[in-house]
Amino acid sequence: MKKIFFAIGFVAAAGFYACDKIDGPTRENISVDTTCHFDADNSGTFKKTLITEFTGHLCGNCPPASIYLSDTLKQKYGDSLVIISVHADFFACPCSEASCNSCPGEPEKSYYLTDFRCEAGNEWYTYYGIAANPKGVVDGVRIPSYQSWGGEIANRLLVPAEARIKILNTYSETNRNVRTCVETKFLNNMAEVYKLLVVLTEDNIVDYQEWYNHNPVHVPDYVHHHVLRSSFNTSFGVPIASDTTNANVSITNGYNLTLDPSWNADNCYVVAFVYNEATKEVIQVEEAKVK
């Protein structure tokens, strides 16, 4: 999968900010795009909340948590809640892999051949020490019990916004390239290192899911929501603010990613969020459809 990365920092108020350090592995085909443009916007901003759900198609205990998240919490909070569903580790391996020891016997084993895993999701799974699914991380804080997700989400939505994120996507039907521009505007003076992480998710994927105490146990038309497909800018993002960053400073970052042929562009979203590098607290998140 070919990725091209570019970044632009500019000043939207008195003061100067520049970011010339990118963590993570070296990326090829680095280029600068000067056509990212966002109109001036002084409208009010409210805090949105990110929940990262860890699941897998072989996790028989996961469907109740996923359904609660998509059918109850998402319906309640709407655009204020952004969901990323991570399929990782042994609950997510395709049964075509010899090392996948979570598979049922034949013939059901042949049902689970789709690989929903990606590099970023695997690294997040390891970082947060997820030993068993379902698990959730709300704005960077691990919440083991899915019954507690709603309360934590409600609390986080009461936190005043410290940043505003805007996303502008352009999609090419010819080469399936997604070009995304992300503008981050800090609303307060910031004195720590903050990172921007931009990922791609796909919604409404119909495939098999194992579901304990359900008839059938092996559900052929289960709808997988908000599935993490790839990161635009490494598994843990890039720094966009460090030391002292003044309020009302805006930083624009742009990235390109070519969609895999099996992904439905009509159901794909760009999710961008800013988090404190030291505490991992997510201070703002935004989501926008690819098309």
N, C-alpha and C positions, 0 to 999 in steps of 0.2 A: 504494500500500500504506500503510495508516494505522498509525502507531506512536504509542504513548503511553508516556511515560517518567516514572518516579518513583524516588526514592531516599530511604533512611532510614539514618542512622548512629546507632549506639548503643554504649554502653560495656558490655563484658562483664567488665571488671576495673577496678581502681583507675585513675583517669585519665580524660581526656576527649578525644574525637576528633570533629571535624565536617568535613564536606566540602561546600563551597558553590560550588565552581568546576567548571564543565563545559566542556571544550574542544570545539572543532568547531562546526559550523553550529548556528544557533538552531533549536530544535525546538518545534513548536506542541503544544497540548494537554498541557502539563506539569501533572501532578497528583501528589498524595502518597497512597500507599496504606498504611494502618497495620495491615493484616491479615496481612502477612507474618509468620509465626511459625515458629521452629525450636525444637525441644526441646533442652534442655541435653545436651551430648554431650562427654564427656571421653575418648572412646576414642582409641586411637593413630591416627596419620596417616602415610601413606607418600607419597613423591613419585611423581606420575604424570607422564608425558611427552607432549608435544604434537608431532606432525609435521604440517606443512602441505605438501601435495603440490600442485605446479603442473602442470596437465595441460590437455588439450583433446580434443574429439571428432575434430579434424582432425590430431591429433598421432600420426602412425603409429608413432613410436618409444616412445610412452608406455605402452601396455598391459603390457609386461613389468614395468615399474616399479610400476604400480598393482597388478598381480596379486601381485608379491612383497610389497608392503606389506600388502594385505588378506588374502592366503592364507597367507603365511609369517610376517611379523612380527606381525600382529594375532593370529594363532592362537597364536603363541609367548608374547606378553605379555598378551593378554587385556585386561581393563579397565584395566591399567596404562598402556596406550598409547591415546591419543585421536588420531584422524585427521580432518583437514579437507582435502578435495580441492577445489582452486580451479581453475575453468575461466576462463581470462582471455586477453585479447589475440587475436592473429590465429589462434591454434590453436583458439579457441573460438567464433569468430563463426559465426552461422548463414549458410548459403549463399544465403539469401533477400536478404541485404544486398549491394548492388552493390559495396561497398568490400571485401568479403571475398575476398581474392586467394589463399587457401589451399585453395580448393575443387577437387575433382576435376572432370573433365568430365562431360557428360551420358551416361547418365541418373543416374550416381552422385551428381551434385551435388544432386539433389532429395532425397537421403536425409538430408542434414544441415541440418535446418530448426529444430531445437530450440536455444534459447538458454539455456545454463547459466550465463551470466555474471551478476554482480551488482556493485553499486557497490563494496562492500568488497573483493571479490576483485580487481577492476581496480586499486584503489588499492594493495593489497598487492603486486601484480605489479610496479607501477611503483616502489614503495618499495624492494623487494629487488633491483631491477635484473635481473629475470628476462628474459634475451634469447632463450632457447630451452628448451623442455621436453624431458624431464621434469626438474624440479628439486625439491628438498625443503628445508624449513627446520625444524630440530629445536630446539624450545624457544627459538626466536628466532635461531638460528645457521644461516646458509645452508650446506647440504651439497650441492655440485653433483652428485656421482655417486651414483645410487641404490644402487649396490653398497656404499656406505659408510654408508647410513642405519642399518643394524642395529647397527654398532659404536657409533655416536654415541648411539643410543637406549639401548643397554645401559649406557653410561657415565652418561647422565643419570638413569637409574633408580637409580643408586647414591648420588645426591646427597640429603642429608637434607632433609626437607620443611621449608619455612619458612612455609607457610600451609596451611589447610584450606578447601576450598570445598564447600558443600552447595547443591543445587538442588532446588526444589520447583515442579512444573509443574501448571497447571490448564488443561484444554482444553474449549472450548465447541463442541459439535457444531452448535449452532444458527447461530453467526456465524463459526465457524472461528477464534476468537480464542485465542491462546496467552498465558497469563499465567504468567510465570516469576519466582520469588523466588530470589535468590542470596545466600547468606551466606558472607562471607569472614572467616576468623579467622586473624590473624597469630600465629604460634607463637614468634616472636622479636621483640626490639626492632628496628624498622625505621627507618633514618635517611635514606632516599631517597624519591623519588616513585614510587608504584606505581599502575598503571592496571588496571581491570577491563574486559575485553572479552567481550561475550556475543553469540553468533551462533546461527543456525539451520542445521542440515544435513539433508539427505535421503539416505537409503540405498536401495540396491536399485532404482535407476532403469534400466529396460530400454530401450535406444535404440541407434542406430547408433554405431559407433566405427571409425575407420580404423586398420588394423594392418598395418604393413609386414611382408613375408616371412611372411605368414600366409594360410591358405586358409579362408575368403575374406578378401580385404584389407578389404572393407567388411562389417563384422560387424553384422547386423541386430538380434541379441539380446544384445548386450554389456551386462553389468551394471555400471553406474556406482555406485561406493560413496562415501559420506561427502561428498556434493556440497554445497558452501557455497551457501546460498540467500539469506541476508540477515543483516544485523547488527541487533541490538536497540538498540545504544547508540553509534552512529556507527562509522566504519570503523576507528578506533583506540581506541575505548573512552573511559572517563572516569576521572579520578584518584580513588582511594579512600584513599590514604595519602600524606602529604607531611611533610617535615622529620623529626619524631620521632613514631613511632607505637609505643605500648607493646605488649609481648607480651600475648596473650590478649584483645586488643581485637577485637570482631566488628563488621563493617559489613554491613548488609543493603541490597541494591538490588533493585528490582522493575521489570519491564518488560512491556508488552503488544505483541503483533504479530498481525496478521491474515494467515492463510495464503492464498497464491494458490490459486485454484480447481484449478490443475493439480497441486498438490503433494499427496502422499499423507500425511495426518497420521499414519497408522499407522507410517510409516517415518521420521518426523522426530525430530530430537534437538536439545536445547539444549546448547551447549558454552560453558562459561565458563572464562576463564583470566585469571590475574593476572601482569603482567609489569613489569619495571623500565623506567621511561620512558627513562632514559639509555642503558642497555645493550641494551634490548629482550629481555633474558633472561626467559623464562617460568619463574616459580617454582612454579606449581601450575596444574593444569587439571582440570576435571571435566566429565562428560557425563551427561545423563539424557534418557530418552525423553519426547516430548511427551505421549503417552498411556500 
